[in-house]
Amino acid sequence: MRFRPPRPDSPKRVLGYLAGLVLFGIVGAIALAYTGLYNIAADHGHPPPVYWFLEVGMTRSIELHADNDEVPPPAAPGLARLGAGHFAGGCEYCHGKPGVPPDPISRRMLPMPPKLERASDHWTQGELAWILDHGIQASGMPAWPSQVRADEVWAVVAFLEELPNLSTAEYERMVAGNARLGARSADEITDWGEAEASLTGCARCHDTPDAPPVSTLVPRLGGQSRDYLLAALKQYHLGDRESGFMMPVAAALDAAQRSRLADYYAALETPPHEQAPPDEGAVARGEQLALFGDKDGMIPSCRSCHGEGARADYPKLDGQSADYLAQQLRLWQDGVHGRSEAGRIMATIAQRMSAEQVKDSAAYYASRPAFAPGGGTRQARADGAP
C-alpha cells in the first residue's frame, strides 16, 4: 500500500481556526468582565503579563500618534519658568519634585504616576507634547485643560527638559516664579497649610511691584483696565476664553475674589517686560497700521479701540511684550478666541491681517512706553506727569 502524506489544511480552514480563536478570546474576555473574577483593586496590582501588555500598548500608541516631526515654536524668554509654574500647581502633587517623593496618596494609584526627572530621556519632545495635550486613558493622566491651546504645552515640555538638572532648592525657586513663599508660622500652618506655589498663585507667572512677568508670553497686568481684567477672569472662569493655564485658576475663584484681583492689579504699578531691542522698520510699519489702519485690507486703526478714551473693557496694549501680542493675534486668527462680542470683532480683524502685519503691530505696541495705573504711562510718571 502506497503511503500518502496528510494534506495541508486549506487557507479557508486556517482562517476558520483563527476566527474561532478570536471569538473564543472575545467570549472569554466578556465572561471575565461579567463575572467580576478579575480583581481591579488598586492595591492588588496587575499580573506581570497584564502590566507588560498595558505598558507596551501605551508606549506604542504614543509613538504612533505623536507627531515627532512637529517643530516646537521658538523658545520665548522664560518659557521653561512658565511651564514650571503650571507644573507646581497641576503636576507636582502626583509626580513629586526633585529630592522629594510623590504624595503618599498618589503612590497608591494604579498605575503609580512616574517621577518625571528623566521623562525627557524616555520620550521625545513631540511625544511629551502629545502626552500633555491628550492625556492617557485609565491612568489618571488628564488631557490639557484647553483642547485648542496645544501651543501652551510646549512651556511644560521646556520645563521637563530642564528638570533633570535642578536641585530641590533650584526647583523651588523656579516654580515659585515671582511669588514670595517664605516659611509660615505654626499658627499660619494650622489655618492655611504650608506655603506652596499653589495653582491659584498669580505671582507664579504674572508681574509684581518688583518684577515683570516670568515669560514674554505672559501679559503684564499691573495698571491694566479693571473692567478688562474682570471680564477676562469671568471669561476664563466660564470657559469662554481658552487657556490651559488660566482656566483652572479662574475656575477656583468666585465673583468676589475675581473682583478683588481686578481691583488689585488695576492699581498696581509694575515693571515692564525685559525685551530685545525692536526692529525699527517693523515698529514704523506697525505705527502706521495702529494709527491709520489698512483700508485696502479692511483693517481699522488699532488705536480706535486700544487708545486713549477707548472702552474700559478693552485692554491696554502699550508696553506689552511683542511675543505675547503676536501670540494673541495668531490665536484670534485661528479662531481660538472669539466667543464674546468683543472677541468676535477682534477675530474678524485679526483674520484679515497678514503675518507681517501681526509682527509689525506687536513690535509697535511693545516699543511704546508701558501703561501705568489710572491712565498714562510709566515714563510719564517717572517724568513727573500726573
C-alpha positions as CSV (number, residue, x, y, z in Angstrom):
1,M,0.0,0.0,0.0
2,R,1.4,3.4,-1.0
3,F,1.9,6.0,1.8
4,R,0.4,9.4,1.3
5,P,1.3,12.4,3.5
6,P,-1.5,14.3,5.1
7,R,-2.8,17.1,3.0
8,P,-2.2,20.6,4.5
9,D,-5.2,22.5,5.6
10,S,-6.7,24.8,3.1
11,P,-6.4,28.6,3.6
12,K,-10.2,28.7,4.4
13,R,-9.8,26.1,7.2
14,V,-6.8,28.0,8.7
15,L,-8.8,31.3,8.6
16,G,-11.6,29.4,10.3
17,Y,-9.3,28.3,13.1
18,L,-8.1,31.8,13.6
19,A,-11.6,33.2,13.6
20,G,-12.6,30.6,16.2
21,L,-9.6,31.6,18.4
22,V,-10.5,35.2,18.2
23,L,-14.2,34.5,19.0
24,F,-13.1,32.3,21.9
25,G,-10.9,35.2,23.2
26,I,-13.7,37.7,22.9
27,V,-16.2,35.5,24.7
28,G,-13.6,34.7,27.4
29,A,-12.8,38.4,28.0
30,I,-16.6,39.2,28.2
31,A,-17.1,36.4,30.7
32,L,-14.1,37.5,32.8
33,A,-15.5,41.1,32.9
34,Y,-19.1,40.0,33.6
35,T,-18.3,37.6,36.4
36,G,-16.0,40.1,38.1
37,L,-13.3,37.5,38.6
38,Y,-10.5,39.9,37.6
39,N,-9.5,41.9,40.7
40,I,-9.4,45.6,39.8
41,A,-8.4,46.8,43.3
42,A,-5.6,49.3,43.1
43,D,-3.7,47.7,46.0
44,H,-3.8,44.3,44.2
45,G,-1.9,45.4,41.2
46,H,-1.8,43.8,37.8
47,P,-0.2,40.3,37.0
48,P,3.1,40.8,35.1
49,P,1.6,39.8,31.7
50,V,-1.2,42.3,32.0
51,Y,1.2,45.0,33.2
52,W,3.5,44.2,30.2
53,F,0.6,44.3,27.8
54,L,-0.6,47.7,29.1
55,E,2.9,49.2,29.1
56,V,3.8,48.1,25.6
57,G,0.4,49.2,24.3
58,M,0.7,52.6,25.9
59,T,4.2,53.1,24.6
60,R,3.5,52.0,21.0
61,S,0.3,54.1,20.9
62,I,2.1,57.3,21.9
63,E,5.0,56.6,19.5
64,L,2.4,56.1,16.7
65,H,0.2,59.0,17.3
66,A,2.7,61.7,18.4
67,D,4.0,64.0,15.7
68,N,7.7,63.7,16.1
69,D,8.2,65.9,13.0
70,E,6.4,68.8,14.7
71,V,8.8,71.6,15.2
72,P,8.5,73.3,18.7
73,P,7.8,77.0,18.5
74,P,10.7,79.3,19.0
75,A,11.6,79.4,22.7
76,A,10.4,82.7,24.1
77,P,12.3,84.1,27.1
78,G,11.1,82.5,30.3
79,L,9.3,79.6,28.6
80,A,10.5,77.0,31.0
81,R,9.7,79.2,34.0
82,L,6.1,79.5,32.7
83,G,5.9,75.7,32.4
84,A,7.4,75.4,35.9
85,G,4.6,77.4,37.5
86,H,1.9,75.1,35.9
87,F,3.9,72.0,36.9
88,A,3.9,73.1,40.5
89,G,0.2,73.7,40.6
90,G,-1.0,70.9,38.4
91,C,1.5,68.1,38.3
92,E,3.7,68.1,41.4
93,Y,1.1,66.5,43.6
94,C,1.1,63.3,41.7
95,H,4.6,63.3,40.2
96,G,6.6,64.7,43.0
97,K,9.7,67.0,42.7
98,P,13.4,66.7,42.8
99,G,14.6,65.1,46.1
100,V,11.0,64.6,47.3
101,P,8.9,61.6,46.6
102,P,5.3,61.9,45.4
103,D,2.5,62.3,47.9
104,P,1.5,59.1,49.7
105,I,-2.0,59.3,48.2
106,S,-0.7,59.4,44.6
107,R,1.7,56.5,45.4
108,R,-1.3,54.3,45.9
109,M,-2.7,55.0,42.5
110,L,-2.5,52.3,39.8
111,P,-0.6,52.9,37.7
112,M,1.5,55.0,40.1
113,P,2.4,58.3,38.5
114,P,6.1,58.2,37.4
115,K,8.7,60.6,38.6
116,L,9.5,62.9,35.7
117,E,13.1,63.9,36.3
118,R,14.1,61.6,33.4
119,A,10.9,62.0,31.2
120,S,12.9,63.8,28.6
121,D,15.3,60.9,28.3
122,H,12.5,58.4,27.7
123,W,10.2,60.5,25.4
124,T,10.9,62.8,22.5
125,Q,9.7,66.5,22.6
126,G,6.9,65.6,20.3
127,E,5.8,62.6,22.5
128,L,5.9,64.7,25.7
129,A,3.8,67.4,24.0
130,W,1.3,64.7,22.8
131,I,1.0,63.2,26.3
132,L,0.5,66.6,27.9
133,D,-2.1,67.7,25.2
134,H,-4.1,64.4,25.1
135,G,-3.5,62.7,28.4
136,I,-3.6,58.9,28.8
137,Q,-6.7,56.9,29.3
138,A,-7.3,54.9,32.5
139,S,-4.0,56.2,34.0
140,G,-5.1,59.3,35.9
141,M,-3.2,61.5,33.4
142,P,-5.6,64.2,32.2
143,A,-5.7,65.9,28.9
144,W,-4.7,69.6,28.7
145,P,-7.5,71.7,30.2
146,S,-8.0,73.6,26.9
147,Q,-8.0,71.4,23.8
148,V,-7.5,74.3,21.5
149,R,-4.3,75.6,23.2
150,A,-1.7,73.0,22.2
151,D,0.7,75.9,22.0
152,E,0.8,76.1,25.8
153,V,2.0,72.5,26.4
154,W,5.4,73.4,25.0
155,A,6.1,75.5,28.1
156,V,5.8,72.4,30.2
157,V,7.9,70.4,27.7
158,A,10.6,73.1,28.1
159,F,10.5,72.8,31.8
160,L,10.7,69.0,31.8
161,E,13.8,69.2,29.7
162,E,15.4,71.4,32.4
163,L,14.0,69.3,35.3
164,P,16.9,66.7,35.4
165,N,19.4,69.5,36.1
166,L,17.5,71.1,39.0
167,S,18.3,70.6,42.7
168,T,15.4,70.7,45.2
169,A,16.3,74.4,46.1
170,E,16.6,75.4,42.4
171,Y,13.3,73.7,41.6
172,E,11.6,75.6,44.4
173,R,12.9,78.9,43.2
174,M,11.9,78.2,39.6
175,V,8.3,77.1,40.3
176,A,7.7,80.0,42.7
177,G,8.2,82.5,39.9
178,N,7.7,85.9,41.3
179,A,5.8,84.7,44.4
180,R,7.4,85.1,47.9
181,L,7.0,81.8,49.6
182,G,8.6,82.2,53.0
183,A,8.2,79.7,55.8
184,R,4.9,80.0,57.7
185,S,4.5,80.1,61.5
186,A,2.8,77.2,63.3
187,D,-0.4,79.3,63.6
188,E,-0.4,80.1,59.9
189,I,0.1,76.4,59.0
190,T,-2.8,75.4,61.2
191,D,-5.1,77.8,59.3
192,W,-3.7,77.7,55.8
193,G,-1.3,74.8,55.4
194,E,2.3,75.0,54.4
195,A,3.4,77.7,51.9
196,E,3.5,76.3,48.4
197,A,3.3,77.6,44.9
198,S,-0.4,76.8,44.5
199,L,-2.3,76.6,41.3
200,T,-4.1,79.9,42.0
201,G,-1.0,81.9,42.9
202,C,-1.0,84.7,40.3
203,A,2.6,85.8,41.1
204,R,4.0,82.5,40.0
205,C,3.6,83.8,36.4
206,H,2.5,87.5,36.5
207,D,4.1,90.7,37.4
208,T,4.7,92.1,40.9
209,P,5.8,95.5,42.1
210,D,9.4,94.2,41.9
211,A,9.4,92.0,38.9
212,P,7.9,91.7,35.4
213,P,6.1,88.5,34.3
214,V,8.2,85.4,34.2
215,S,7.9,85.0,30.5
216,T,7.4,87.3,27.5
217,L,4.3,85.1,26.7
218,V,2.7,86.2,29.9
219,P,0.8,89.6,29.9
220,R,1.7,92.4,32.3
221,L,-1.4,93.1,34.5
222,G,-0.3,96.0,36.7
223,G,-2.1,99.1,35.7
224,Q,-4.4,97.3,33.2
225,S,-8.1,98.3,33.0
226,R,-10.1,97.0,35.9
227,D,-13.1,96.3,33.6
228,Y,-11.0,94.4,31.2
229,L,-9.3,92.3,34.0
230,L,-12.7,91.5,35.5
231,A,-14.2,90.5,32.1
232,A,-11.2,88.3,31.2
233,L,-11.3,86.5,34.6
234,K,-15.0,85.9,34.2
235,Q,-14.5,84.5,30.6
236,Y,-11.8,82.1,31.9
237,H,-14.0,81.1,34.8
238,L,-16.9,80.2,32.5
239,G,-14.6,78.6,29.9
240,D,-15.5,81.3,27.3
241,R,-11.8,82.1,26.8
242,E,-9.4,79.3,26.2
243,S,-6.2,78.8,28.2
244,G,-5.0,75.6,29.9
245,F,-3.0,77.8,32.3
246,M,-5.8,80.3,33.2
247,M,-9.0,78.3,33.1
248,P,-8.1,76.1,36.2
249,V,-7.0,79.2,38.1
250,A,-10.1,81.2,37.3
251,A,-12.4,78.2,37.9
252,A,-11.3,78.2,41.6
253,L,-12.2,81.9,42.0
254,D,-15.6,83.2,43.0
255,A,-17.0,86.5,41.8
256,A,-15.8,88.4,44.9
257,Q,-12.3,87.0,44.6
258,R,-12.2,88.0,40.9
259,S,-13.3,91.5,41.7
260,R,-10.6,91.9,44.4
261,L,-8.0,90.7,42.0
262,A,-9.1,93.1,39.3
263,D,-9.0,96.0,41.8
264,Y,-5.5,94.9,43.0
265,Y,-3.9,94.7,39.6
266,A,-5.6,97.8,38.2
267,A,-4.0,99.9,41.0
268,L,-0.6,98.1,40.9
269,E,2.5,99.7,39.3
270,T,4.9,97.0,38.0
271,P,8.0,97.0,35.8
272,P,7.5,96.2,32.1
273,H,8.9,93.1,30.3
274,E,12.5,92.8,29.5
275,Q,12.7,92.7,25.7
276,A,15.2,92.6,22.9
277,P,15.7,95.9,21.0
278,P,12.9,96.3,18.5
279,D,13.2,96.2,14.7
280,E,12.8,99.8,13.9
281,G,11.3,99.1,10.4
282,A,8.7,96.8,12.0
283,V,7.9,99.5,14.6
284,A,7.4,102.2,11.9
285,R,5.1,99.9,9.8
286,G,3.2,98.9,13.0
287,E,2.7,102.6,13.9
288,Q,1.1,103.3,10.6
289,L,-1.2,100.3,11.0
290,A,-2.1,101.3,14.6
291,L,-2.8,104.9,13.8
292,F,-4.4,104.7,10.3
293,G,-5.3,101.0,9.7
294,D,-5.3,99.4,6.3
295,K,-8.2,100.5,4.1
296,D,-7.4,98.0,1.3
297,G,-7.3,95.2,3.8
298,M,-10.4,96.5,5.7
299,I,-8.3,96.7,8.9
300,P,-9.4,99.6,11.2
301,S,-7.0,101.6,13.2
302,C,-5.9,99.8,16.4
303,R,-5.8,103.0,18.4
304,S,-9.6,103.4,17.8
305,C,-10.2,100.7,20.3
306,H,-7.0,100.5,22.3
307,G,-6.0,104.1,22.5
308,E,-6.9,107.0,24.9
309,G,-10.6,107.2,25.6
310,A,-11.3,103.6,24.5
311,R,-13.9,101.4,26.2
312,A,-12.8,100.4,29.7
313,D,-13.3,96.7,29.0
314,Y,-10.8,96.7,26.1
315,P,-7.2,96.0,27.1
316,K,-4.4,98.5,27.1
317,L,-1.6,97.3,24.8
318,D,1.2,99.8,25.3
319,G,4.4,98.2,26.6
320,Q,3.1,94.6,26.5
321,S,5.7,92.2,25.1
322,A,5.9,91.6,21.3
323,D,5.8,87.8,21.9
324,Y,2.6,88.0,23.9
325,L,0.8,90.4,21.5
326,A,1.8,88.4,18.4
327,Q,0.7,85.1,20.0
328,Q,-2.7,86.5,20.9
329,L,-3.2,87.8,17.4
330,R,-2.4,84.4,16.0
331,L,-4.9,82.9,18.4
332,W,-7.6,85.3,17.1
333,Q,-6.6,84.3,13.5
334,D,-7.0,80.6,14.4
335,G,-10.5,81.2,15.9
336,V,-9.4,80.2,19.4
337,H,-10.7,83.4,20.9
338,G,-14.0,84.7,19.7
339,R,-16.9,83.6,21.9
340,S,-17.6,87.1,23.4
341,E,-18.9,90.1,21.5
342,A,-15.5,91.8,21.6
343,G,-13.8,88.5,20.7
344,R,-15.8,88.1,17.6
345,I,-14.9,91.7,16.5
346,M,-11.2,91.1,17.1
347,A,-11.2,87.7,15.4
348,T,-12.6,89.2,12.2
349,I,-10.0,91.9,12.2
350,A,-7.1,89.6,13.0
351,Q,-8.1,87.2,10.3
352,R,-7.6,90.0,7.8
353,M,-4.0,90.7,9.0
354,S,-1.0,89.2,7.2
355,A,1.8,87.6,9.1
356,E,3.9,90.7,8.6
357,Q,1.2,93.0,10.0
358,V,0.9,90.8,13.1
359,K,4.6,91.1,13.6
360,D,4.7,94.8,12.9
361,S,1.7,95.8,15.2
362,A,3.2,93.7,18.0
363,A,6.6,95.4,17.6
364,Y,5.0,98.8,17.7
365,Y,3.0,98.3,20.8
366,A,5.9,96.6,22.5
367,S,8.0,99.6,21.8
368,R,5.6,102.0,23.4
369,P,6.0,103.2,27.0
370,A,4.3,100.8,29.3
371,F,0.9,101.8,30.7
372,A,0.5,102.8,34.3
373,P,-2.4,102.6,36.8
374,G,-5.1,105.2,36.2
375,G,-4.0,106.0,32.7
376,G,-0.8,107.5,31.3
377,T,2.5,105.6,31.1
378,R,5.3,104.7,33.5
379,Q,7.6,107.0,31.6
380,A,5.2,109.9,32.2
381,R,5.1,109.0,35.9
382,A,8.9,109.0,36.0
383,D,9.0,112.4,34.4
384,G,6.6,113.8,37.0
385,A,3.4,114.0,34.9
386,P,0.1,113.3,36.7
